[in-house]
Amino acid sequence: MFKERKSLTLAFTLIVLCILGLLIVSPSGAVNWQIMPPYNVLWPLWSPALSPVNAITGLPTPLVSSITKNTVLPTQPGLAWDPAQATPWAIYNTPVAFGGGLTYFDQVYGMNPWPPSYMLNPATGAPSPISLLSTWTLLLPTSLGHLEYYIPLANATYALSYGVTGPDFLNLLTAAQIWGLPPI
């Protein structure tokens, strides 16, 4: 009886530890996003195209250190996410002929100047950072299934809105490139 109870207790303890191991992920392994000042939007560390691995640290490093209206993206689209919304915004450099700065794609309203109006103090126009829950480090990457239709739509809307054609259009990242998938 004592051996059976001891074995049962050991088995139960191991099962609980395994379940906790699946639920509680170490912060270094769980962080898929990086906070970007001044608005506290999140940038994808899981994307090799947007956060290549730093040769010295071995960690993904965002291509930009902040996302303001004047940030220049070295590659586009970038992704900026407020976890209060379902999906990240695709963000682009606005051509100089259209005023420069950043623009973002919204599935309902199309292309808009960065930042979204709710991220600005209405009285002063100063940045009004979003509040992130403490669990933001556990947020998963955006699914490839969502990006596979969203990024082509965002790229096409950007190209049509600003007359982007030829090599400039072909240099826009695809969903597969953002995810780091090899060419077929």
N, C-alpha and C positions, 0 to 999 in steps of 0.2 A: 504494500500500500504506500509506504514512504517513498520507494523508488519510483512508482508510477506518478505520485504527486510531484516529486522533484523533476522528473522528465517532462511532465505537463507544464510545470512552471517555467522550465528552461525553454521549452518550445514556444510557449506564449511570449516570453521575454524576447526571444529571437524574432518572432513575427512582429511584435511591436517595434523593435529596433529597425527592422527592415522597412516597415511602413513609415516610420519617422525619417529614415534615411531618404526615402523617396519624396516626402513632403518638405523636409527642411534641407535646403540646398545651401552650401556654403556661399557667402556673398561673392567671393572671387569667381566662382563658377556660375553664379546666377545672373550676374549683371549683363544684360543684353543691350542696355541703353545707357547713354551718358546725358547728364543734365547740361543744357546749353544756356548760358546767360544771354541776355538779361531777363528773358521771359520764362525760364525754367522748362522750356520744351525739351523733349528727349530726342537724341540723335542715335541712330542704330550702330551699335558696336558689332552686331552680328553680320553686317554687310562688308565684305572685303573691299568692295569698290568705294564705299563711303568711309570706312574705317580700316585702312590697311594695317597689317601687323608691323609694329615698330621693330626694326632689326635689333635694337639694343635691349629693349624691355621684353620683347616677345608678346606684347599686348596690343590689341587693336587700338588704334589712335585715330580719332575723328579728323577728317580733312580740314575742318574749321574749328576755331576755338570758341566762337560765339555765333549767334544768328541774330543779326540786326538788319534793319532795312538796307544798310550799306555793305553788308557782307558780300564778298564775291566768291561764288562757288567755283572751285577748280574743275569740277565735273558736275553734271546735272542730269537728272534731277537729284537733289538731296531729299532727305526725309526728315520732317520735324513733326513731333507727336505730342499732343496734349492728351494724356490717357482718358480724359473725360469724354473724348470723342472716339468713335469706333476705329478709325484708321488714321495713319499719319498723313500729313499733307505732302504732296510732291512740291518741292520748292525749286525755283529757277532764277537765273540772272535775267533781269529785264533788259532788253536791248537799250543802248544809250539813246537811240532815236525815240524811245518811248519813255524816257526819263531816268533810266537806270534803276539801280536798287534791286531788291528781291521781290518776287511775286510767288504766290502759292496757288495751287489748284484745289478748288473745292468742287465736289461732285454736283452740288446744287447750283452754285453761283459762278462756276468757271474760274477764270484767272482773277486774282485780287492782289493788291499791293500788300507786302509783308509789313508789319504783323497784322493779325486779325484785330479788329477794333476792340474786342473785349480784353485784349492784352495791353491796352493803353489807358492811362488815367484820363477820364473824360475832361477833367478841368485843366490839367497841365500838359497832357500829351506825352508824359513820361511813361517809361515801361511800367507795367503792372504785372509782375511775375505771377504765374499760376501757382497754386498750392498743390504739392504732390503728396499723396499718401506715403507713409513710411515704407510701404510694400512695393514701391515703384521698382526696386531692384529685382523683384521676382517676375516682372512683366516679361512675357514671351516675345520672340520676334514676330513681326507681321507675317501671316501665312503667305506662302507662295501662291496659293489658290486665289487669294484676294489680289495680290500684286499683279498677277498675270493678266487681269483685265483692267485694273486701275492705272497702272503705269502707261500702257499704250494709249488709254483714253486721255490721261494727263499730258503725255507727250504730244498727242495730236492736237489737243486744245491749245497748248502752248504754241505749237508751230502755226496753227491757223490764226491765233490771236496776234502774233507778232511777226508773221511772214517769214518764219524760220524754214529754210529749205536746204536742199543739197547736203554738203558735208556737215553743216551745223546740225541739221536734223538727224543725220546718221550718227553723230557723236553723242546723242542723248542715250543715257543708259536704258537698257531693257530690264524687265523684271528679273530675267535670268542672271544678268550681270550684277544687279543689286544683290541678289541672293548668293552670288558667287558660283553659279553653276557653269560647268565647262561648255564650250560650244558643241553642238551635235554634228 
